[in-house]
Amino acid sequence: MRAVLQRVTEASVTVDGETVGAIDRPGLVALVGVTHDDGPEQVSTMARKISDLRILRDERSVLDEGAPVLVISQFTLYADTKKGRRPSWNGAAPGDVAEPMVEAVVAALRERGVEVATGRFGAMMQVRLVNDGPVTLVVDV
């Protein structure tokens, strides 16, 4: 499982002109990608990393601040661009495997007391955010 975490002051996801998820105060956007061998251990570790990493202002975490997280599925995090000009998506788990895993990350974050908004799995989404810092990290578990 892989995530790109971005510290933001605000963020939203729109699908077909409708806002489906948004955070209106400082927090994180988590773009989450799933690969074939991810399971409950990766879900738990990723939720812990997202909620506990001290990457908000003043070296605080999402849990320390009560900050929101906008989780967006992102299969393209597993693109292989080593050969040619067209990325391969073979490293990404198929939708029927990935969707429950992303939902499990969301559920695990909520169980930890995190306020979570989401995008819409498999949809063409427009993501708007104001990166704060900027701070952007890649987390592999």
C-alpha positions in Angstrom: 0.0 0.0 0.0 1.2 3.4 -0.9 0.0 6.9 0.0 0.9 10.4 -1.0 0.2 12.6 2.0 -0.2 16.4 1.5 -0.6 18.9 4.3 -3.4 21.2 3.3 -5.3 24.2 4.5 -8.4 23.0 2.6 -9.3 20.5 0.0 -12.3 19.1 -2.0 -13.2 16.4 -4.5 -15.8 17.0 -7.2 -17.5 14.4 -9.4 -19.7 15.6 -12.3 -20.0 19.0 -10.7 -21.0 17.7 -7.3 -18.7 18.0 -4.3 -18.5 14.5 -2.8 -15.8 15.2 -0.2 -14.2 18.2 1.4 -12.2 19.5 4.4 -12.5 23.1 5.2 -9.7 23.5 7.7 -6.0 22.4 8.0 -5.5 18.6 7.7 -4.2 16.1 5.2 -5.1 14.8 1.7 -4.2 11.1 1.5 -4.0 9.7 -2.1 -4.1 5.9 -1.4 -3.0 3.2 -3.8 -3.4 -0.5 -3.3 -1.2 -3.3 -4.7 -2.0 -7.0 -5.1 -0.6 -8.4 -1.8 -2.0 -5.7 0.6 -4.1 -6.9 3.5 -5.2 -6.1 7.0 -1.6 -5.4 8.2 -1.0 -2.8 5.6 -4.4 -1.2 6.3 -3.6 -0.9 10.0 -0.1 0.4 9.4 -1.3 3.0 6.8 -4.1 4.3 9.1 -1.6 4.6 11.9 0.9 6.5 9.7 -1.7 8.9 8.4 -3.1 9.7 11.8 0.2 9.7 13.8 2.9 11.2 11.5 3.9 14.6 12.9 3.7 16.5 9.7 1.2 19.2 10.6 2.4 22.6 11.7 4.5 22.6 14.9 5.3 18.9 14.4 1.8 17.9 15.3 -0.1 14.9 14.0 -3.7 14.6 12.8 -4.6 13.0 16.1 -2.8 15.7 18.1 -4.8 18.4 16.2 -8.1 16.7 15.6 -7.4 17.5 12.0 -9.5 16.1 9.1 -8.2 13.8 6.3 -9.5 13.6 2.8 -8.9 10.1 1.5 -8.8 9.6 -2.3 -8.2 6.3 -4.1 -5.3 6.6 -6.5 -4.4 3.5 -8.5 -1.9 5.5 -10.5 0.5 5.5 -7.6 1.5 2.0 -8.8 2.4 3.2 -12.3 5.5 1.6 -13.8 7.2 4.1 -16.1 10.5 2.3 -16.6 9.9 1.3 -20.2 8.5 3.3 -23.1 6.1 6.2 -22.9 2.9 4.5 -21.7 2.7 3.6 -18.0 1.9 0.1 -17.0 -0.7 -0.3 -14.2 0.1 -4.0 -13.5 1.3 -3.1 -9.9 -2.1 -1.7 -9.0 -4.7 -4.1 -7.5 -7.9 -4.4 -9.6 -10.9 -2.3 -8.4 -12.7 -5.2 -6.8 -9.6 -5.8 -4.6 -8.6 -2.2 -4.1 -12.0 -0.6 -3.2 -12.5 -2.7 0.0 -8.9 -1.9 1.0 -9.3 1.8 0.6 -12.6 1.6 2.5 -10.8 -0.3 5.2 -8.2 2.5 5.6 -11.1 5.0 5.9 -12.8 2.8 8.6 -9.5 2.3 10.5 -8.9 6.1 10.5 -12.5 6.6 11.8 -11.9 4.0 14.5 -8.9 6.0 15.6 -11.2 9.1 16.0 -10.2 10.8 12.8 -12.7 12.9 10.8 -12.5 11.5 7.3 -14.0 12.8 4.0 -13.6 10.7 0.8 -13.6 10.9 -3.0 -15.6 8.4 -5.0 -13.8 5.2 -5.9 -13.4 4.6 -9.7 -14.9 8.0 -10.6 -13.2 10.7 -12.7 -12.5 13.2 -9.9 -11.4 16.8 -9.8 -9.3 17.4 -6.7 -8.7 20.9 -5.4 -6.4 21.6 -2.6 -4.2 24.2 -1.0 -0.9 22.5 -0.1 0.4 24.0 3.1 4.2 24.4 3.3 4.3 22.7 0.8 4.5 19.4 2.6 4.1 16.2 0.5 5.3 12.8 1.6 5.2 9.3 0.0 4.5 6.6 2.5 5.0 2.9 1.5 3.9 0.1 3.9 
